[in-house]
Amino acid sequence: MDPALNSDVLAKLRQPRPYPAVSLVMPTHRREPENAQDLVRLRNLVAAAEKAVHDDPAVTRERRADVLDQLRRAVAEVDLAHAEDGLVIFVAPGEYHVWSVARTVPERVVLADTFLTRNLVAAQAAEQPSWTLAVAADRVSLWSGDPERVTEHTGDGFPFTRDLDPQDVEREERVGEVPSTFRDEATRQFLREAHQALRAVLAARPRPLYVVGEPAALALLEETGPLLPGTTPVQHGGLARGPATAVREALEPARVAREAAASTTVVAELDAARGRREYAGGIDEVWQAVKEGRVRLLAVEDHYRPVVRDDGGHLEPAEPSEAGARDDMVDEIVERALDTGAEVQFVRDDTLLDMDRIAGVLRY
């Protein structure tokens, strides 16, 4: 599987490729018995992709062999035993990419000169990734997370470590046997270096930040330089070494509270925009505004995925079996909104019940 999605990765994926750039997208399942169908569906989708490449007269024999070899390599990396809600495979001459995403995607095979990235873009936006800094006197670790998982980030200088005597200082700090550790100048310098590295990470990949540690550790970190506005402190020691499951559990109450506060703010902004007539509601009205680059803030419910068709420039409800029916229109709206610099917020289902599930604050 490819590494976690970020803006740089998505930007590279959206660059033109030599034809054919093949996109395979399919829903997957996390649990039995539903996941029993995933392997069969994947085989059928791969067969459809192979046939499309074989039957396309624009694909040369040499390029066909290259693309089909990349497809075989990609499929070999798919891990359906640990599937989430969607699988995305990109294949082009000389390259392949595989992602499992925590968002339902439509089943599709597309040959073009670019990859079909809108489902990945929407999945990345819906994940609402965050950073967590776990602080101890002898180790500072950085964790990349979203509502589904947390993984340790082992780049950009992290984790920061140093030797202490006694060895189990973090445990002893929790029980109060070494109260002077966080008043030590060497500790101050250690945290200062970690703080500088953190600022560099946030500058390159801005995300909400949680800081986890004992109260004394959090206070000393704050003294080394102010943390970004909106940083959420979590008083919980013993997590600088993980494990990831413990970090996620410690963060969950703060993450849920932060999500609820953000939803309240979004709804308030939408209500205010209604009063100023700077508001779009419903999928068709939002789509028109997004195409014109007028949306400043887009809000959409987590699992809102209507089936629509483009009927003369407007979106109308459709049945899945209808010709031209689209079941990933929300993903395309999200991608277009992000392209025009809009902020995108996913909110819990029924939060926008009186706004037809999707709404936007307009720039003008």
C-alpha positions as CSV (number, residue, x, y, z in Angstrom):
1,M,0.0,0.0,0.0
2,D,1.1,3.6,-0.7
3,P,1.9,6.0,2.2
4,A,-0.7,8.3,3.8
5,L,-2.3,10.9,1.6
6,N,-1.3,14.5,1.7
7,S,-1.5,17.5,-0.5
8,D,1.9,16.9,-2.1
9,V,1.0,13.3,-3.0
10,L,-2.4,14.3,-4.4
11,A,-0.8,17.1,-6.5
12,K,1.7,14.6,-8.1
13,L,-1.1,12.1,-8.8
14,R,-3.1,14.7,-10.6
15,Q,-0.3,15.4,-13.1
16,P,-0.8,14.1,-16.7
17,R,0.5,10.6,-17.5
18,P,1.3,8.8,-20.7
19,Y,-1.8,7.1,-22.0
20,P,-3.3,4.9,-20.6
21,A,-3.5,6.0,-16.9
22,V,-5.8,3.3,-15.5
23,S,-7.9,4.0,-12.4
24,L,-9.7,1.1,-10.6
25,V,-12.0,2.1,-7.8
26,M,-14.2,-0.3,-5.8
27,P,-16.0,-0.4,-2.4
28,T,-14.7,-2.9,0.1
29,H,-15.9,-4.2,3.5
30,R,-14.3,-4.3,6.9
31,R,-16.1,-7.3,8.4
32,E,-17.6,-10.7,7.6
33,P,-19.7,-11.8,5.9
34,E,-19.8,-8.7,3.6
35,N,-16.0,-8.9,2.9
36,A,-16.4,-12.3,1.3
37,Q,-17.4,-10.6,-1.9
38,D,-14.4,-8.3,-2.2
39,L,-12.0,-10.7,-3.7
40,V,-14.5,-11.7,-6.5
41,R,-15.3,-8.1,-7.2
42,L,-11.6,-7.2,-7.4
43,R,-10.9,-10.1,-9.8
44,N,-13.8,-8.9,-12.0
45,L,-12.7,-5.3,-11.9
46,V,-9.1,-6.3,-12.9
47,A,-10.5,-8.4,-15.7
48,A,-12.5,-5.5,-17.0
49,A,-9.4,-3.2,-16.8
50,E,-7.3,-5.8,-18.7
51,K,-9.9,-6.1,-21.4
52,A,-10.2,-2.3,-21.7
53,V,-6.4,-2.0,-22.2
54,H,-6.3,-4.9,-24.7
55,D,-9.2,-3.6,-26.7
56,D,-8.0,0.0,-26.9
57,P,-6.4,0.6,-30.4
58,A,-4.6,3.7,-29.0
59,V,-2.4,1.5,-26.7
60,T,0.7,0.1,-28.3
61,R,1.8,-3.5,-27.7
62,E,4.8,-2.3,-25.6
63,R,2.8,0.0,-23.5
64,R,0.1,-2.6,-23.0
65,A,2.6,-5.1,-21.6
66,D,4.0,-2.4,-19.3
67,V,0.6,-1.3,-17.9
68,L,-0.6,-4.9,-17.4
69,D,2.6,-5.8,-15.6
70,Q,2.1,-2.7,-13.3
71,L,-1.5,-3.8,-12.7
72,R,-0.4,-7.3,-11.6
73,R,2.1,-5.8,-9.2
74,A,-0.5,-3.4,-7.8
75,V,-3.0,-6.2,-7.2
76,A,-0.3,-8.3,-5.5
77,E,-0.1,-5.5,-2.9
78,V,-3.8,-5.3,-2.1
79,D,-4.6,-6.5,1.4
80,L,-8.3,-7.3,1.6
81,A,-7.9,-8.9,5.0
82,H,-7.4,-5.4,6.4
83,A,-9.7,-3.5,4.0
84,E,-11.5,-0.3,5.0
85,D,-14.4,1.1,3.0
86,G,-12.8,1.7,-0.4
87,L,-9.9,0.5,-2.6
88,V,-8.2,2.8,-5.2
89,I,-5.6,1.5,-7.6
90,F,-3.8,3.7,-10.1
91,V,-1.6,2.2,-12.9
92,A,0.3,3.9,-15.7
93,P,3.4,3.0,-17.7
94,G,6.2,2.5,-15.2
95,E,4.2,3.1,-12.0
96,Y,1.4,1.8,-9.8
97,H,-0.3,3.1,-6.6
98,V,-2.6,1.3,-4.1
99,W,-4.7,2.9,-1.3
100,S,-7.3,1.6,1.1
101,V,-9.5,4.5,2.2
102,A,-12.0,5.0,5.0
103,R,-14.7,6.3,2.7
104,T,-17.1,4.4,0.3
105,V,-16.2,4.8,-3.3
106,P,-18.1,3.7,-6.5
107,E,-17.0,0.8,-8.6
108,R,-15.3,2.0,-11.7
109,V,-12.6,1.4,-14.3
110,V,-11.4,4.5,-16.2
111,L,-8.7,4.8,-18.9
112,A,-7.4,8.4,-19.5
113,D,-4.3,10.5,-19.5
114,T,-4.8,11.4,-15.8
115,F,-5.8,9.4,-12.7
116,L,-9.3,9.6,-11.3
117,T,-8.3,11.4,-8.1
118,R,-11.6,12.8,-6.9
119,N,-12.4,9.9,-4.6
120,L,-8.9,10.1,-3.0
121,V,-9.2,13.8,-2.6
122,A,-12.6,13.5,-0.9
123,A,-11.3,10.6,1.3
124,Q,-8.3,12.7,2.4
125,A,-10.5,15.7,3.2
126,A,-13.0,13.5,5.1
127,E,-10.3,11.9,7.2
128,Q,-9.5,15.2,8.8
129,P,-5.9,14.3,9.6
130,S,-4.2,15.6,12.7
131,W,-0.8,15.6,14.4
132,T,-0.2,14.5,18.0
133,L,3.0,15.3,19.9
134,A,3.6,13.0,22.8
135,V,6.1,14.5,25.3
136,A,8.3,12.9,28.0
137,A,11.6,13.9,29.5
138,D,13.6,11.4,27.4
139,R,11.4,11.0,24.3
140,V,9.3,13.2,22.1
141,S,7.3,11.4,19.4
142,L,5.0,12.6,16.7
143,W,1.9,10.7,15.6
144,S,-0.1,11.1,12.4
145,G,-3.8,10.4,13.0
146,D,-7.4,10.5,11.8
147,P,-10.6,9.2,13.3
148,E,-9.8,5.7,12.3
149,R,-6.1,5.2,13.2
150,V,-2.9,6.7,14.6
151,T,0.6,5.9,13.3
152,E,4.0,7.1,14.5
153,H,5.7,9.6,12.2
154,T,9.4,8.7,11.9
155,G,10.7,11.5,9.8
156,D,11.7,15.1,10.1
157,G,14.0,14.3,13.1
158,F,11.3,12.4,15.1
159,P,11.3,10.7,17.4
160,F,13.6,12.8,19.6
161,T,15.3,10.7,22.3
162,R,18.0,11.0,25.0
163,D,19.4,8.8,27.7
164,L,18.5,9.5,31.3
165,D,19.5,8.0,34.6
166,P,17.4,6.3,36.0
167,Q,16.1,4.6,32.8
168,D,12.4,4.6,33.6
169,V,12.1,8.4,34.1
170,E,8.7,8.7,32.5
171,R,7.2,6.2,34.9
172,E,8.8,7.8,37.9
173,E,7.6,11.2,36.8
174,R,4.1,9.9,36.9
175,V,4.5,8.7,40.5
176,G,6.4,11.8,41.5
177,E,9.8,10.4,42.4
178,V,11.8,12.8,40.2
179,P,9.9,16.1,40.4
180,S,12.9,18.2,39.2
181,T,13.2,16.6,35.7
182,F,11.2,19.2,33.9
183,R,13.1,22.0,35.6
184,D,16.4,20.8,34.3
185,E,18.1,22.9,31.6
186,A,19.1,19.9,29.6
187,T,15.4,19.0,29.4
188,R,14.5,22.5,28.3
189,Q,17.0,22.3,25.5
190,F,15.8,18.8,24.5
191,L,12.2,20.0,24.2
192,R,13.3,23.2,22.5
193,E,14.8,21.2,19.7
194,A,11.7,19.0,19.4
195,H,9.5,22.1,19.3
196,Q,11.6,23.6,16.4
197,A,11.2,20.4,14.4
198,L,7.5,20.4,15.1
199,R,7.1,23.9,13.8
200,A,8.8,22.9,10.6
201,V,6.4,19.9,10.1
202,L,3.4,22.1,10.8
203,A,4.6,24.7,8.3
204,A,4.9,22.1,5.6
205,R,1.8,20.0,6.5
206,P,-0.6,22.1,8.6
207,R,-3.1,20.1,10.6
208,P,-4.8,20.4,13.9
209,L,-2.4,19.6,16.7
210,Y,-2.8,17.7,20.0
211,V,-0.1,17.7,22.6
212,V,0.0,14.8,25.1
213,G,2.0,14.6,28.3
214,E,2.2,15.2,32.0
215,P,1.2,18.7,33.1
216,A,4.8,19.6,33.9
217,A,5.9,18.4,30.4
218,L,3.2,20.4,28.7
219,A,4.0,23.5,30.7
220,L,7.7,23.3,29.9
221,L,7.0,22.8,26.2
222,E,4.8,25.9,26.2
223,E,7.7,27.8,27.7
224,T,10.0,26.9,24.8
225,G,7.7,28.9,22.5
226,P,4.0,29.3,22.0
227,L,2.1,26.5,20.3
228,L,-0.2,27.3,17.4
229,P,-3.6,28.7,18.1
230,G,-6.1,26.0,18.5
231,T,-3.6,23.4,19.8
232,T,-5.4,20.9,22.1
233,P,-3.5,19.8,25.3
234,V,-4.2,16.3,26.6
235,Q,-2.9,15.6,30.1
236,H,-1.9,12.0,29.9
237,G,1.6,10.6,30.6
238,G,3.3,7.5,29.4
239,L,2.5,7.7,25.7
240,A,5.8,9.0,24.2
241,R,6.6,5.4,23.3
242,G,3.0,4.5,22.3
243,P,1.6,2.1,21.5
244,A,-0.6,3.6,18.8
245,T,-3.8,2.2,20.2
246,A,-3.1,3.8,23.6
247,V,-2.4,7.2,21.9
248,R,-5.6,7.0,19.9
249,E,-7.7,6.1,23.0
250,A,-6.2,9.0,25.0
251,L,-7.0,11.4,22.2
252,E,-10.5,10.2,21.5
253,P,-12.5,12.4,24.0
254,A,-10.6,15.5,22.9
255,R,-11.0,14.6,19.2
256,V,-14.8,14.1,19.6
257,A,-15.1,17.4,21.5
258,R,-13.2,19.2,18.9
259,E,-15.3,17.7,16.1
260,A,-18.5,18.8,17.9
261,A,-17.2,22.3,18.4
262,A,-16.2,22.5,14.7
263,S,-19.6,21.3,13.6
264,T,-21.3,24.0,15.7
265,T,-19.1,26.7,14.2
266,V,-19.8,25.5,10.7
267,V,-23.6,25.5,11.2
268,A,-23.4,28.9,12.7
269,E,-21.4,30.2,9.7
270,L,-24.0,28.7,7.3
271,D,-26.9,30.3,9.2
272,A,-25.2,33.7,9.2
273,A,-24.5,33.3,5.4
274,R,-28.2,32.7,4.8
275,G,-29.0,36.0,6.5
276,R,-26.4,37.7,4.2
277,R,-27.6,35.9,1.1
278,E,-24.2,34.4,0.7
279,Y,-25.4,30.8,1.0
280,A,-25.9,27.8,-1.3
281,G,-27.8,24.7,-0.2
282,G,-28.5,21.4,-1.9
283,I,-26.3,19.5,-4.3
284,D,-27.3,21.3,-7.5
285,E,-27.0,24.9,-6.0
286,V,-23.7,24.0,-4.4
287,W,-22.4,22.5,-7.6
288,Q,-23.2,25.6,-9.6
289,A,-21.5,27.8,-7.1
290,V,-18.4,25.5,-6.9
291,K,-18.0,25.5,-10.7
292,E,-17.9,29.3,-10.5
293,G,-15.3,29.3,-7.7
294,R,-17.7,31.2,-5.4
295,V,-17.7,28.8,-2.4
296,R,-15.5,29.8,0.5
297,L,-16.7,27.1,3.0
298,L,-18.2,23.8,1.9
299,A,-20.0,21.6,4.5
300,V,-21.2,18.1,3.7
301,E,-22.5,15.2,5.8
302,D,-20.1,12.3,6.2
303,H,-22.2,9.7,4.4
304,Y,-24.1,11.8,1.9
305,R,-23.7,10.2,-1.5
306,P,-26.8,10.9,-3.7
307,V,-27.1,9.5,-7.2
308,V,-27.7,12.2,-9.7
309,R,-27.4,13.0,-13.4
310,D,-26.5,16.2,-15.2
311,D,-29.6,17.3,-16.9
312,G,-28.8,20.3,-19.1
313,G,-26.3,21.9,-16.7
314,H,-28.3,21.1,-13.5
315,L,-28.1,18.0,-11.3
316,E,-31.3,16.0,-10.9
317,P,-32.0,12.9,-8.8
318,A,-31.4,9.6,-10.6
319,E,-31.6,5.9,-10.3
320,P,-28.3,4.0,-10.2
321,S,-29.3,2.1,-13.4
322,E,-30.0,5.2,-15.4
323,A,-27.6,6.2,-18.2
324,G,-25.3,9.0,-17.1
325,A,-26.1,8.4,-13.4
326,R,-23.3,9.6,-11.0
327,D,-22.8,8.3,-7.5
328,D,-19.6,10.2,-6.7
329,M,-20.8,13.7,-7.4
330,V,-20.1,14.8,-3.9
331,D,-16.5,13.7,-4.3
332,E,-16.2,15.8,-7.5
333,I,-17.7,18.8,-5.7
334,V,-15.2,18.4,-2.8
335,E,-12.2,18.2,-5.3
336,R,-13.4,21.2,-7.2
337,A,-14.0,23.2,-4.0
338,L,-10.5,22.5,-2.8
339,D,-9.1,23.4,-6.2
340,T,-10.6,26.9,-5.8
341,G,-9.2,27.4,-2.3
342,A,-12.4,26.6,-0.3
343,E,-12.3,25.1,3.2
344,V,-14.1,21.8,3.3
345,Q,-15.7,20.4,6.5
346,F,-17.3,17.0,6.8
347,V,-19.9,16.8,9.6
348,R,-21.9,14.1,11.2
349,D,-25.0,12.8,9.4
350,D,-28.2,14.8,10.0
351,T,-26.2,17.9,11.1
352,L,-27.3,19.6,7.8
353,L,-30.8,18.1,7.7
354,D,-32.5,21.4,7.0
355,M,-29.8,22.3,4.4
356,D,-30.3,19.3,2.1
357,R,-27.2,17.6,3.5
358,I,-24.7,19.8,1.7
359,A,-24.2,23.6,1.8
360,G,-21.7,26.4,1.3
361,V,-20.8,29.8,2.4
362,L,-20.2,32.0,-0.7
363,R,-17.4,34.5,-1.3
364,Y,-19.9,36.8,-3.2
